[in-house]
Amino acid sequence: MRIPVHSIQCRVFIKPNDDVDLVRRTFLSLFPFDLVEEKITLGEERIQGLERLTIVERVQLTKSKHINMFITKFLAMLSGDDAELIVEQRESRLDEEGMFYVRLDKKDLLNGTATLTDGGDCFHIIFEMEAFPKKREGQLYNVTKVFKKGVT
Protein backbone atom coordinates (compact mmCIF):
# COMPACT_ATOMS: atom_id res chain seq x y z
CA MET A 1 0.00 0.00 0.00
CA ARG A 2 1.24 3.44 -0.87
CA ILE A 3 1.27 5.72 2.16
CA PRO A 4 -0.24 9.19 1.57
CA VAL A 5 2.85 11.12 2.68
CA HIS A 6 4.92 13.25 0.25
CA SER A 7 7.99 13.50 2.46
CA ILE A 8 9.29 13.14 6.00
CA GLN A 9 11.82 15.40 7.66
CA CYS A 10 13.53 14.29 10.85
CA ARG A 11 15.79 16.48 12.94
CA VAL A 12 17.36 16.69 16.36
CA PHE A 13 19.18 19.49 18.13
CA ILE A 14 22.32 18.30 19.90
CA LYS A 15 23.04 20.66 22.77
CA PRO A 16 26.42 21.20 24.46
CA ASN A 17 25.62 18.94 27.42
CA ASP A 18 24.37 16.07 25.23
CA ASP A 19 26.41 12.98 24.45
CA VAL A 20 26.89 13.74 20.73
CA ASP A 21 27.65 10.13 19.73
CA LEU A 22 24.66 8.72 21.63
CA VAL A 23 22.24 11.29 20.19
CA ARG A 24 23.59 10.72 16.67
CA ARG A 25 23.35 6.89 16.99
CA THR A 26 19.82 7.17 18.36
CA PHE A 27 18.84 9.53 15.55
CA LEU A 28 20.23 7.15 12.92
CA SER A 29 18.43 4.24 14.60
CA LEU A 30 15.10 5.84 13.61
CA PHE A 31 15.79 4.77 10.03
CA PRO A 32 15.33 1.09 9.17
CA PHE A 33 17.90 1.32 6.39
CA ASP A 34 21.45 2.53 5.94
CA LEU A 35 21.44 6.18 4.86
CA VAL A 36 24.74 5.87 2.97
CA GLU A 37 23.66 2.76 1.05
CA GLU A 38 20.34 4.43 0.18
CA LYS A 39 22.14 7.65 -0.86
CA ILE A 40 20.26 9.77 1.66
CA THR A 41 22.08 12.80 3.00
CA LEU A 42 22.57 13.28 6.71
CA GLY A 43 22.61 17.05 7.01
CA GLU A 44 24.48 18.72 9.81
CA GLU A 45 24.40 22.37 10.78
CA ARG A 46 26.32 24.03 13.57
CA ILE A 47 24.63 27.00 15.22
CA GLN A 48 26.75 29.19 17.44
CA GLY A 49 24.67 30.93 20.09
CA LEU A 50 25.87 33.55 22.54
CA GLU A 51 27.47 31.02 24.87
CA ARG A 52 26.99 27.62 23.27
CA LEU A 53 27.21 25.59 20.09
CA THR A 54 24.22 23.55 18.98
CA ILE A 55 24.42 20.88 16.27
CA VAL A 56 21.34 20.18 14.17
CA GLU A 57 21.14 16.78 12.45
CA ARG A 58 18.61 16.46 9.58
CA VAL A 59 17.34 13.79 7.22
CA GLN A 60 14.75 14.28 4.47
CA LEU A 61 12.94 11.24 3.04
CA THR A 62 11.20 11.66 -0.32
CA LYS A 63 11.04 8.17 -1.86
CA SER A 64 7.94 6.07 -1.19
CA LYS A 65 10.07 3.05 -0.31
CA HIS A 66 11.90 4.97 2.45
CA ILE A 67 8.72 6.66 3.69
CA ASN A 68 6.89 3.32 3.96
CA MET A 69 9.77 1.68 5.81
CA PHE A 70 10.18 4.65 8.17
CA ILE A 71 6.46 4.83 9.05
CA THR A 72 6.30 1.09 9.66
CA LYS A 73 9.19 1.35 12.13
CA PHE A 74 7.86 4.55 13.66
CA LEU A 75 4.46 3.01 14.38
CA ALA A 76 6.09 -0.09 15.85
CA MET A 77 8.10 2.11 18.24
CA LEU A 78 5.02 3.90 19.61
CA SER A 79 2.78 2.57 22.33
CA GLY A 80 -0.85 2.05 21.35
CA ASP A 81 -1.82 5.00 23.56
CA ASP A 82 0.63 7.35 21.82
CA ALA A 83 -0.57 6.25 18.39
CA GLU A 84 -4.15 6.98 19.47
CA LEU A 85 -3.07 10.33 20.91
CA ILE A 86 -1.54 11.33 17.57
CA VAL A 87 -4.88 10.70 15.86
CA GLU A 88 -6.82 12.50 18.61
CA GLN A 89 -4.54 15.55 18.30
CA ARG A 90 -4.43 15.56 14.50
CA GLU A 91 -6.19 18.94 14.20
CA SER A 92 -3.56 20.74 16.29
CA ARG A 93 -0.60 18.84 14.80
CA LEU A 94 -1.45 19.63 11.15
CA ASP A 95 -0.59 23.11 9.90
CA GLU A 96 -2.12 25.03 7.00
CA GLU A 97 0.58 23.76 4.62
CA GLY A 98 -0.23 20.09 5.29
CA MET A 99 2.76 19.50 7.57
CA PHE A 100 1.99 17.08 10.40
CA TYR A 101 4.25 17.50 13.44
CA VAL A 102 5.28 14.84 15.94
CA ARG A 103 7.88 15.18 18.69
CA LEU A 104 9.55 12.31 20.52
CA ASP A 105 11.07 13.02 23.92
CA LYS A 106 14.85 13.00 23.54
CA LYS A 107 15.69 11.66 27.02
CA ASP A 108 13.21 8.79 26.69
CA LEU A 109 14.34 7.88 23.17
CA LEU A 110 17.99 7.89 24.25
CA ASN A 111 16.90 5.34 26.87
CA GLY A 112 15.12 3.19 24.26
CA THR A 113 11.49 4.31 24.66
CA ALA A 114 9.58 6.37 22.10
CA THR A 115 7.32 8.80 23.95
CA LEU A 116 5.36 11.73 22.53
CA THR A 117 6.11 15.14 23.99
CA ASP A 118 5.19 18.77 23.53
CA GLY A 119 8.53 19.87 25.01
CA GLY A 120 11.42 21.32 23.10
CA ASP A 121 14.18 18.82 23.91
CA CYS A 122 13.08 16.23 21.39
CA PHE A 123 13.43 14.51 18.06
CA HIS A 124 11.27 16.39 15.54
CA ILE A 125 9.45 14.44 12.83
CA ILE A 126 7.48 16.31 10.18
CA PHE A 127 5.22 14.42 7.77
CA GLU A 128 4.13 16.28 4.64
CA MET A 129 0.66 14.82 4.15
CA GLU A 130 -0.85 14.17 0.73
CA ALA A 131 -4.39 14.89 -0.37
CA PHE A 132 -6.00 15.43 -3.74
CA PRO A 133 -7.27 18.01 -4.01
CA LYS A 134 -4.87 19.55 -1.50
CA LYS A 135 -7.35 20.33 1.24
CA ARG A 136 -7.15 20.07 5.00
CA GLU A 137 -10.03 17.58 5.23
CA GLY A 138 -8.23 15.13 2.96
CA GLN A 139 -4.97 15.57 4.81
CA LEU A 140 -6.69 14.94 8.17
CA TYR A 141 -8.32 11.83 6.72
CA ASN A 142 -4.90 10.59 5.58
CA VAL A 143 -3.38 11.29 9.00
CA THR A 144 -6.06 9.05 10.51
CA LYS A 145 -5.52 6.44 7.83
CA VAL A 146 -1.74 6.30 8.42
CA PHE A 147 -1.59 6.56 12.19
CA LYS A 148 -4.77 4.79 13.29
CA LYS A 149 -4.54 1.76 11.06
CA GLY A 150 -0.84 1.84 10.31
CA VAL A 151 0.69 0.42 7.20
CA THR A 152 -1.29 -2.49 5.76
Contact map, one row per residue, 1 for C-alpha under 8 A:
11100000000000000000000000000000000000000000000000000000000000000000000000000000000000000000000000000000000000000000000000000000000000000000000000000011
11110000000000000000000000000000000000000000000000000000000000010001000000000000000000000000000000000000000000000000000000000000000000000000000000000000
11111000000000000000000000000000000000000000000000000000000000010011000000000000000000000000000000000000000000000000000000000000000000000000000001000010
01111100000000000000000000000000000000000000000000000000000000000000000000000000000000000000000000000000000000000000000000000000111000000000010001000000
00111111000000000000000000000000000000000000000000000000000000000010000000000000000000000000000000000000000000000000000000000011110000000000000000000000
00011111000000000000000000000000000000000000000000000000000001010000000000000000000000000000000000000000000000000000000000000011110000000000000000000000
00001111100000000000000000000000000000000000000000000000000111100010000000000000000000000000000000000000000000000000000000000011100000000000000000000000
00001111110000000000000000000000000000000000000000000000000111000010000000000000000000000000000000000000000000000000000000001111000000000000000000000000
00000011111000000000000000000000000000000000000000000000011110000000000000000000000000000000000000000000000000000000000000011110000000000000000000000000
00000001111100000000000000000000000000000000000000000000011100000000000000000000000000000000000000000000000000000000000000111100000000000000000000000000
00000000111110000000000000000000000000000000000000000001111000000000000000000000000000000000000000000000000000000000000000111000000000000000000000000000
00000000011111000000000000100000000000000000000000000001110000000000000000000000000000000000000000000000000000000000000001110000000000000000000000000000
00000000001111100000000000000000000000000000000000000111100000000000000000000000000000000000000000000000000000000000000011100000000000000000000000000000
00000000000111110101001000000000000000000000000000000111100000000000000000000000000000000000000000000000000000000000000000000000000000000000000000000000
00000000000011111100000000000000000000000000000000001110000000000000000000000000000000000000000000000000000000000000000000000000000000000000000000000000
00000000000001111100000000000000000000000000000000011100000000000000000000000000000000000000000000000000000000000000000000000000000000000000000000000000
00000000000000111110000000000000000000000000000000000000000000000000000000000000000000000000000000000000000000000000000000000000000000000000000000000000
00000000000001111111001000000000000000000000000000000000000000000000000000000000000000000000000000000000000000000000000000000000000000000000000000000000
00000000000000001111111000000000000000000000000000000000000000000000000000000000000000000000000000000000000000000000000000000000000000000000000000000000
00000000000001000111111100000000000000000000000000000000000000000000000000000000000000000000000000000000000000000000000000000000000000000000000000000000
00000000000000000011111110000000000000000000000000000000000000000000000000000000000000000000000000000000000000000000000000000000000000000000000000000000
00000000000000000011111111000000000000000000000000000000000000000000000000000000000000000000000000000000000001000000000000000000000000000000000000000000
00000000000001000111111111100000000000000000000000000000000000000000000000000000000000000000000000000000000001000000000000000000000000000000000000000000
00000000000000000001111111110000000000000000000000000000100000000000000000000000000000000000000000000000000000000000000000000000000000000000000000000000
00000000000000000000111111111000000000000000000000000000000000000000000000000000000000000000000000000000000000000000000000000000000000000000000000000000
00000000000000000000011111111100000000000000000000000000000000000000000000000000000000000000000000000000000011000000000000000000000000000000000000000000
00000000000100000000001111111110000000000000000000000000000000000000000000000000000000000000000000000000000000000000000000100000000000000000000000000000
00000000000000000000000111111110000000000000000000000000000000000000000000000000000000000000000000000000000000000000000000000000000000000000000000000000
00000000000000000000000011111111000000000000000000000000000000000000000000000000000000000000000000000000000000000000000000000000000000000000000000000000
00000000000000000000000001111111000000000000000000000000000000000000010011000000000000000000000000000000000000000000000000000000000000000000000000000000
00000000000000000000000000111111111000000000000000000000000000000000110010000000000000000000000000000000000000000000000000000000000000000000000000000000
00000000000000000000000000001111110000000000000000000000000000000000110010000000000000000000000000000000000000000000000000000000000000000000000000000000
00000000000000000000000000000011111011000000000000000000000000000000000000000000000000000000000000000000000000000000000000000000000000000000000000000000
00000000000000000000000000000011111111000000000000000000000000000000000000000000000000000000000000000000000000000000000000000000000000000000000000000000
00000000000000000000000000000010111111111100000000000000000000000000000000000000000000000000000000000000000000000000000000000000000000000000000000000000
00000000000000000000000000000000011111111000000000000000000000000000000000000000000000000000000000000000000000000000000000000000000000000000000000000000
00000000000000000000000000000000111111110000000000000000000000000000000000000000000000000000000000000000000000000000000000000000000000000000000000000000
00000000000000000000000000000000111111110000000000000000000000000000000000000000000000000000000000000000000000000000000000000000000000000000000000000000
00000000000000000000000000000000001111111000000000000000000000000000000000000000000000000000000000000000000000000000000000000000000000000000000000000000
00000000000000000000000000000000001111111100000000000000001110000000000000000000000000000000000000000000000000000000000000000000000000000000000000000000
00000000000000000000000000000000001100111110000000000000001100000000000000000000000000000000000000000000000000000000000000000000000000000000000000000000
00000000000000000000000000000000001000011111000000000000111000000000000000000000000000000000000000000000000000000000000000000000000000000000000000000000
00000000000000000000000000000000000000001111100000000001111000000000000000000000000000000000000000000000000000000000000000000000000000000000000000000000
00000000000000000000000000000000000000000111110000000011110000000000000000000000000000000000000000000000000000000000000000000000000000000000000000000000
00000000000000000000000000000000000000000011111000000011100000000000000000000000000000000000000000000000000000000000000000000000000000000000000000000000
00000000000000000000000000000000000000000001111100001111000000000000000000000000000000000000000000000000000000000000000000000000000000000000000000000000
00000000000000000000000000000000000000000000111110001111000000000000000000000000000000000000000000000000000000000000000000000000000000000000000000000000
00000000000000000000000000000000000000000000011111111100000000000000000000000000000000000000000000000000000000000000000000000000000000000000000000000000
00000000000000000000000000000000000000000000001111111100000000000000000000000000000000000000000000000000000000000000000000000000000000000000000000000000
00000000000000000000000000000000000000000000000111110000000000000000000000000000000000000000000000000000000000000000000000000000000000000000000000000000
00000000000000000000000000000000000000000000000111111000000000000000000000000000000000000000000000000000000000000000000000000000000000000000000000000000
00000000000000010000000000000000000000000000000111111100000000000000000000000000000000000000000000000000000000000000000000000000000000000000000000000000
00000000000000110000000000000000000000000000011110111110000000000000000000000000000000000000000000000000000000000000000000000000000000000000000000000000
00000000000011110000000000000000000000000000011110011111000000000000000000000000000000000000000000000000000000000000000000000000000000000000000000000000
00000000000011100000000000000000000000000001111000001111100000000000000000000000000000000000000000000000000000000000000000000000000000000000000000000000
00000000001111000000000000000000000000000011111000000111110000000000000000000000000000000000000000000000000000000000000000000000000000000000000000000000
00000000001111000000000100000000000000000111100000000011111000000000000000000000000000000000000000000000000000000000000000000000000000000000000000000000
00000000111100000000000000000000000000000111000000000001111100000000000000000000000000000000000000000000000000000000000000000000000000000000000000000000
00000000111000000000000000000000000000011110000000000000111110000000000000000000000000000000000000000000000000000000000000000000000000000000000000000000
00000011110000000000000000000000000000011000000000000000011111000000000000000000000000000000000000000000000000000000000000000000000000000000000000000000
00000011100000000000000000000000000000010000000000000000001111100110000000000000000000000000000000000000000000000000000000000000000000000000000000000000
00000111000000000000000000000000000000000000000000000000000111110110000000000000000000000000000000000000000000000000000000000000000000000000000000000000
00000010000000000000000000000000000000000000000000000000000011111110000000000000000000000000000000000000000000000000000000000000000000000000000000000000
01100100000000000000000000000000000000000000000000000000000001111111000000000000000000000000000000000000000000000000000000000000000000000000000000000000
00000000000000000000000000000000000000000000000000000000000000111111100000000000000000000000000000000000000000000000000000000000000000000000000000000000
00000000000000000000000000000000000000000000000000000000000011111111110000000000000000000000000000000000000000000000000000000000000000000000000000000000
00101011000000000000000000000000000000000000000000000000000011111111111000000000000000000000000000000000000000000000000000000000000000000000000000000000
01100000000000000000000000000000000000000000000000000000000000011111111100000000000000000000000000000000000000000000000000000000000000000000000000000010
00000000000000000000000000000011000000000000000000000000000000001111111110000000000000000000000000000000000000000000000000000000000000000000000000000000
00000000000000000000000000000111000000000000000000000000000000000111111111000000000000000000000000000000000000000000000000000000000000000000000000000000
00000000000000000000000000000000000000000000000000000000000000000011111111100000000000000000000000000000000000000000000000000000000000000000000000000110
00000000000000000000000000000000000000000000000000000000000000000001111111110000000000000000000000000000000000000000000000000000000000000000000000000110
00000000000000000000000000000111000000000000000000000000000000000000111111111000000000000000000000000000000000000000000000000000000000000000000000000000
00000000000000000000000000000100000000000000000000000000000000000000011111111100000000000000000000000000000000000000000000000000000000000000000000000000
00000000000000000000000000000000000000000000000000000000000000000000001111111100001000000000000000000000000000000000000000000000000000000000000000100100
00000000000000000000000000000000000000000000000000000000000000000000000111111110000000000000000000000000000000000000000000000000000000000000000000000000
00000000000000000000000000000000000000000000000000000000000000000000000011111110000000000000000000000000000000001100000000000000000000000000000000000000
00000000000000000000000000000000000000000000000000000000000000000000000001111111111000000000000000000000000000000110000000000000000000000000000000000000
00000000000000000000000000000000000000000000000000000000000000000000000000011111111000000000000000000000000000000110000000000000000000000000000000000000
00000000000000000000000000000000000000000000000000000000000000000000000000000111111100000000000000000000000000000000000000000000000000000000000000000000
00000000000000000000000000000000000000000000000000000000000000000000000000000111111110000000000000000000000000000000000000000000000000000000000000000000
00000000000000000000000000000000000000000000000000000000000000000000000000000111111111000000000000000000000000000011000000000000000000000000000000000000
00000000000000000000000000000000000000000000000000000000000000000000000000100111111111100000000000000000000000000000000000000000000000000000000000110000
00000000000000000000000000000000000000000000000000000000000000000000000000000001111111110000000000000000000000000000000000000000000000000000000000110000
00000000000000000000000000000000000000000000000000000000000000000000000000000000111111111000000000000000000000000000000000000000000000000000000000000000
00000000000000000000000000000000000000000000000000000000000000000000000000000000011111111100000000000100000000000000000000000000000000000000000000100000
00000000000000000000000000000000000000000000000000000000000000000000000000000000001111111100000000000000000000000000000000000000000000000000001100110000
00000000000000000000000000000000000000000000000000000000000000000000000000000000000111111110000000000000000000000000000000000000000000000000000000000000
00000000000000000000000000000000000000000000000000000000000000000000000000000000000011111111100000000000000000000000000000000000000000000000000000000000
00000000000000000000000000000000000000000000000000000000000000000000000000000000000001111111110000010000000000000000000000000000000000000001001100000000
00000000000000000000000000000000000000000000000000000000000000000000000000000000000000011111110000000000000000000000000000000000000000000001000000000000
00000000000000000000000000000000000000000000000000000000000000000000000000000000000000001111111000000000000000000000000000000000000000000000000000000000
00000000000000000000000000000000000000000000000000000000000000000000000000000000000000001111111000011100000000000000000000000000000000000000000000000000
00000000000000000000000000000000000000000000000000000000000000000000000000000000000000000111111111111000000000000000000000000000000000000001000000000000
00000000000000000000000000000000000000000000000000000000000000000000000000000000000000000001111111110000000000000000000000000000000000000000000000000000
00000000000000000000000000000000000000000000000000000000000000000000000000000000000000000000011111100000000000000000000000000000000000010000000000000000
00000000000000000000000000000000000000000000000000000000000000000000000000000000000000000000011111100000000000000000000000000000000000000000000000000000
00000000000000000000000000000000000000000000000000000000000000000000000000000000000000000000011111110000000000000000000000000001110000010010000000000000
00000000000000000000000000000000000000000000000000000000000000000000000000000000000000000000011111111000000000000000000000000111100000000000000000000000
00000000000000000000000000000000000000000000000000000000000000000000000000000000000000000100111001111100000000000000000000000111100000000000000000000000
00000000000000000000000000000000000000000000000000000000000000000000000000000000000000000000110000111110000000000000000000011110000000000000000000000000
00000000000000000000000000000000000000000000000000000000000000000000000000000000000001000000100000011111000000000001000000011100000000000000000000000000
00000000000000000000000000000000000000000000000000000000000000000000000000000000000000000000000000001111100000000001111001111000000000000000000000000000
00000000000000000000000000000000000000000000000000000000000000000000000000000000000000000000000000000111110110000111100001111000000000000000000000000000
00000000000000000000000000000000000000000000000000000000000000000000000000000000000000000000000000000011111110000111101011100000000000000000000000000000
00000000000000000000000000000000000000000000000000000000000000000000000000000000000000000000000000000001111111000000000011100000000000000000000000000000
00000000000000000000000000000000000000000000000000000000000000000000000000000000000000000000000000000000111111100000000011000000000000000000000000000000
00000000000000000000000000000000000000000000000000000000000000000000000000000000000000000000000000000001111111111110000000000000000000000000000000000000
00000000000000000000000001000000000000000000000000000000000000000000000000000000000000000000000000000001111111111110000000000000000000000000000000000000
00000000000000000000011001000000000000000000000000000000000000000000000000000000000000000000000000000000011111111000000000000000000000000000000000000000
00000000000000000000000000000000000000000000000000000000000000000000000000000000000000000000000000000000001111111000000000000000000000000000000000000000
00000000000000000000000000000000000000000000000000000000000000000000000000000000000000000000000000000000000111111100000000000000000000000000000000000000
00000000000000000000000000000000000000000000000000000000000000000000000000001000000000000000000000000000000111111110000000000000000000000000000000000000
00000000000000000000000000000000000000000000000000000000000000000000000000001110000000000000000000000001100110011111000000000000000000000000000000000000
00000000000000000000000000000000000000000000000000000000000000000000000000000110010000000000000000000001100110001111100000000000000000000000000000000000
00000000000000000000000000000000000000000000000000000000000000000000000000000000010000000000000000000111100000000111110000000000000000000000000000000000
00000000000000000000000000000000000000000000000000000000000000000000000000000000000000000000000000000011100000000011111001000000000000000000000000000000
00000000000000000000000000000000000000000000000000000000000000000000000000000000000000000000000000000010000000000001111100000000000000000000000000000000
00000000000000000000000000000000000000000000000000000000000000000000000000000000000000000000000000000010100000000000111111000000000000000000000000000000
00000000000000000000000000000000000000000000000000000000000000000000000000000000000000000000000000000000000000000000011111000000000000000000000000000000
00000000000010000000000000000000000000000000000000000000000000000000000000000000000000000000000000000000111000000000001111100000000000000000000000000000
00000000000110000000000000000000000000000000000000000000000000000000000000000000000000000000000000000011111000000000101111110000000000000000000000000000
00000000011110000000000000100000000000000000000000000000000000000000000000000000000000000000000000000011110000000000000011111000000000000000000000000000
00000000111100000000000000000000000000000000000000000000000000000000000000000000000000000000000000001111000000000000000001111100000000000000000000000000
00000001111000000000000000000000000000000000000000000000000000000000000000000000000000000000000000001111000000000000000000111110000000000000000000000000
00000001110000000000000000000000000000000000000000000000000000000000000000000000000000000000000000111100000000000000000000011111000000000000000000000000
00001111100000000000000000000000000000000000000000000000000000000000000000000000000000000000000000111000000000000000000000001111100000000000000000000000
00001111000000000000000000000000000000000000000000000000000000000000000000000000000000000000000001110000000000000000000000000111110000000000000000000000
00011110000000000000000000000000000000000000000000000000000000000000000000000000000000000000000001110000000000000000000000000011111000000010011000000000
00011100000000000000000000000000000000000000000000000000000000000000000000000000000000000000000001000000000000000000000000000001111101000110010000000000
00010000000000000000000000000000000000000000000000000000000000000000000000000000000000000000000000000000000000000000000000000000111111110110010000000000
00000000000000000000000000000000000000000000000000000000000000000000000000000000000000000000000000000000000000000000000000000000011111100100000000000000
00000000000000000000000000000000000000000000000000000000000000000000000000000000000000000000000000000000000000000000000000000000001111100100000000000000
00000000000000000000000000000000000000000000000000000000000000000000000000000000000000000000000000000000000000000000000000000000011111110110000000000000
00000000000000000000000000000000000000000000000000000000000000000000000000000000000000000000000000000000000000000000000000000000001111111110000000000000
00000000000000000000000000000000000000000000000000000000000000000000000000000000000000000000000101000000000000000000000000000000001001111111000000000000
00000000000000000000000000000000000000000000000000000000000000000000000000000000000000000000000000000000000000000000000000000000000000111111100000000000
00000000000000000000000000000000000000000000000000000000000000000000000000000000000000000000000000000000000000000000000000000000011111111111110000000000
00000000000000000000000000000000000000000000000000000000000000000000000000000000000000000000000001000000000000000000000000000000111001111111111000000000
00000000000000000000000000000000000000000000000000000000000000000000000000000000000000000110010000000000000000000000000000000000000000011111111100000000
00000000000000000000000000000000000000000000000000000000000000000000000000000000000000000000000000000000000000000000000000000000000000001111111110000000
00010000000000000000000000000000000000000000000000000000000000000000000000000000000000000000000000000000000000000000000000000000111000000111111111000000
00000000000000000000000000000000000000000000000000000000000000000000000000000000000000100100000000000000000000000000000000000000100000000011111111110000
00000000000000000000000000000000000000000000000000000000000000000000000000000000000000100100000000000000000000000000000000000000000000000001111111111000
00000000000000000000000000000000000000000000000000000000000000000000000000000000000000000000000000000000000000000000000000000000000000000000111111111100
00110000000000000000000000000000000000000000000000000000000000000000000000000000000000000000000000000000000000000000000000000000000000000000011111111110
00000000000000000000000000000000000000000000000000000000000000000000000000100000001101100000000000000000000000000000000000000000000000000000001111111100
00000000000000000000000000000000000000000000000000000000000000000000000000000000001100100000000000000000000000000000000000000000000000000000001111111100
00000000000000000000000000000000000000000000000000000000000000000000000000000000000000000000000000000000000000000000000000000000000000000000000111111111
00000000000000000000000000000000000000000000000000000000000000000000001100100000000000000000000000000000000000000000000000000000000000000000000011111111
10100000000000000000000000000000000000000000000000000000000000000001001100000000000000000000000000000000000000000000000000000000000000000000000001001111
10000000000000000000000000000000000000000000000000000000000000000000000000000000000000000000000000000000000000000000000000000000000000000000000000001111
